[in-house]
Amino acid sequence: MSTNNNVAFRRVVWPFAIAETIMWASSYYVFPALLLEWENNFGWSKTSLVSAFTMALIFSALVAPLVGRFIDRGQAKKVFVGCALAAAFLLVLLSRVTQFWQFFAIWLMLGIAMGGMLYEATFSVLTRVMGNRAKQAITLVTLLAGFAGTISFPAAHYLAGLVGWRGALLVFAGAVVFVAVPLLWLACSNAEGNLDQQVSNNNEKTGAVRSVLRRPGFWLLGFAFATLAVNHGAIIAHLLPLLDERAFDAQTAVLVAAMIGPMQVTGRLAMMASEKYLSIFAVGYACFIALALASLFLLFSPNAPELLVGFVVLQGAGNGIVSIVRPVVTARLLGQANFGTISGMIGLPYMLGFALGPTAAALVWSISGYDLVLILTLSLTLTGLLAFAFARRLS
């Protein structure tokens, strides 16, 4: 790219930031925001509904390495625009479903689309285009996109009451087509020259990918991040019914869900303010501790409702910081050569964690309720903390 970094922020990073906010709100967060609507309207079991979301996220994870490879080859525009248009079309189809097999099939395809248009793909582009300012670029994108849940939960709740859940999905689809897609086209077009210049350089280093896979740090890091994904995926997908089981009213539940996003942004701002004093690895340790404590607070919230405040702050801030820590730590420990491919591979267990978290939580809930779910998310997150420490030591 022939322009300086300040222009790159205006022409690449800001369009990505706005587009990612819309796409996260319209795809990933749509599911937890409308879960109770589908359960009440169709009478399908929570486990069945969440299984569709789980499979969508599994498909999203499986395509991540392939998406990274396409981006390494300079095909970012085709990947982003194509997947975003496909997602909008699938949301329209989702608004017409009457049978569970239709619902399930559409979410599978939405998973593939999400794999090519959400954070993993975006971070691959930004890490290569922005160079030394990649962390700053990723922080900006995640700061803005942190409001996706804040937009999706209230918007879905309001629109479902106004035009029904089917109408709500059409509004989300329209936002993708008329706002996100043009922004993605702009961002990728402006990034294209820089990506093309790096294709040949990356292709000369394909042996580095196999070398990375042989390192214990790669697998430990992948597992550590996966535990965080299981934690957040399980809790967010079930947050409204989880709070309902704890006898919190619907307005409180929606408010709690909506405030997770601002707390993600708050966590990222706090990280920016402290980055002169804390290493990225210290911030990483804080992510694990925050999410573990959040599960603990939510577990005891029926006896002390004020703990919901602590849960919102820690769950939101902890998960918000993870979005930045993960690509930056990956680049620090594993290098930037073939970063799109390597990032996609290490993102695979992370996204599988998001995928398996909701269904695992539903199965555990069916056995012993949400208390056991929270005990397991707490325990798993602490295990991830240990894996993260060993990954840093061995890499």
C-alpha positions, 0 to 999 in steps of 0.5 A, a space after each residue: 500500500 502506497 499510503 502511510 499508516 494514518 491514511 490506512 487507518 482511515 481507508 482500511 481499519 475504520 471501514 473494517 471496524 464498522 462492518 465487523 460491528 454490523 456483521 457480528 450483530 447480524 450473525 453471531 449475536 442474532 442467535 442468543 438474542 432470538 433464542 427464546 423467540 424460537 423456543 417459544 414460537 416453535 416449541 423446539 427444545 433448547 438443546 436442538 436449537 443450540 445444536 444448530 448454532 454449534 454446528 454453524 460455529 464448527 463449520 466456521 472453525 473448519 473453514 478458517 485455515 482455508 480462508 487464511 490461505 485465500 487471504 495469504 494469496 490476495 483474495 481478501 475482497 472475494 472472501 469478505 464480500 462473498 461471505 457477507 452477501 451469502 450471510 444476508 441471503 441466508 438471514 432472509 431464508 432464515 426468516 421463512 423457516 417453518 421446519 427444524 431441518 430448514 433452520 438447521 441447514 441454514 445455520 450450517 451455511 451461515 457458519 461457513 459465511 461467518 468463517 469468512 467475514 468475522 474476526 479471524 479473517 479480519 485480523 489476518 488482513 490487518 496483521 499483514 497490512 498494518 505491520 507494527 501498528 497491527 495491535 492498534 488496528 485490531 484494538 480499534 476494530 474490536 473496540 467498535 465491534 464490541 458494541 455488536 451485542 449491545 446493538 443486537 440484543 436490544 434491537 432484536 428484542 424491540 424488533 421482535 415485538 414490533 414486526 416479529 422475529 421474522 421481520 427482525 431478521 430481514 432488518 439485520 439482513 438489510 444492514 449487512 447488504 446496504 452498510 457492511 458489504 460496501 464498507 468491506 469492498 472499500 476496505 479490501 480494495 484499499 488493502 489489496 495492493 499491500 496484500 498482493 505485494 506479500 503473496 510471493 514472500 509468504 509462499 516462499 515460507 510454506 515450510 514455516 507452517 509445518 515447523 510451527 505445527 511441531 512446536 508444543 507451544 502451538 498446541 498449548 496456546 490453541 488449547 488455552 484460547 479454546 477454554 476461553 471460547 468455551 467459557 464465553 460461548 456457553 455463557 453468552 448463548 445461554 445468558 437469557 435462559 440462564 438468568 431466567 432460571 435464576 428468577 431475574 426478570 426479562 428486562 434485567 436479563 436483556 440489560 445484562 446481555 446488552 452491557 456485555 458489549 460496553 464492558 468489552 470496550 471498557 476492557 480494551 480501553 483499560 488495556 490501551 491505558 495500561 499497555 506501557 506498564 503491562 506486557 501482552 502476556 500479563 494482559 493475557 493472564 488477566 483474561 483467564 482470571 477475569 472470566 473465571 471470576 465472572 463464572 463464580 459471580 454468576 454462580 452465586 448471583 441468586 443469593 447476591 444479585 449485586 454480583 451481576 454487576 461484577 459478572 458483566 464487568 469481568 465477562 465483558 472486559 475479559 472476553 473483550 481483551 481476548 480478541 486483541 491478545 489472541 492474534 498479538 500473542 500468536 504473532 509474538 510466539 509463532 511469528 508473522 510468516 504465513 500469518 493468515 494460514 497459521 492464525 486460521 489454524 490456531 483459531 480452529 480450536 478457539 472457534 471449535 470452543 465457541 461451537 461446542 460451548 453452547 451445546 455442551 452447556 445445553 447438555 449439562 443443563 439438561 442433567 443438572 441445571 445451570 449451576 453445574 454449567 458455571 462450575 465447569 466453565 470456571 474449572 476449564 478456564 483455570 485449566 486454560 490459564 495453566 496451559 497459557 503459562 506453559 505455552 509462553 514458557 515453551 515457545 
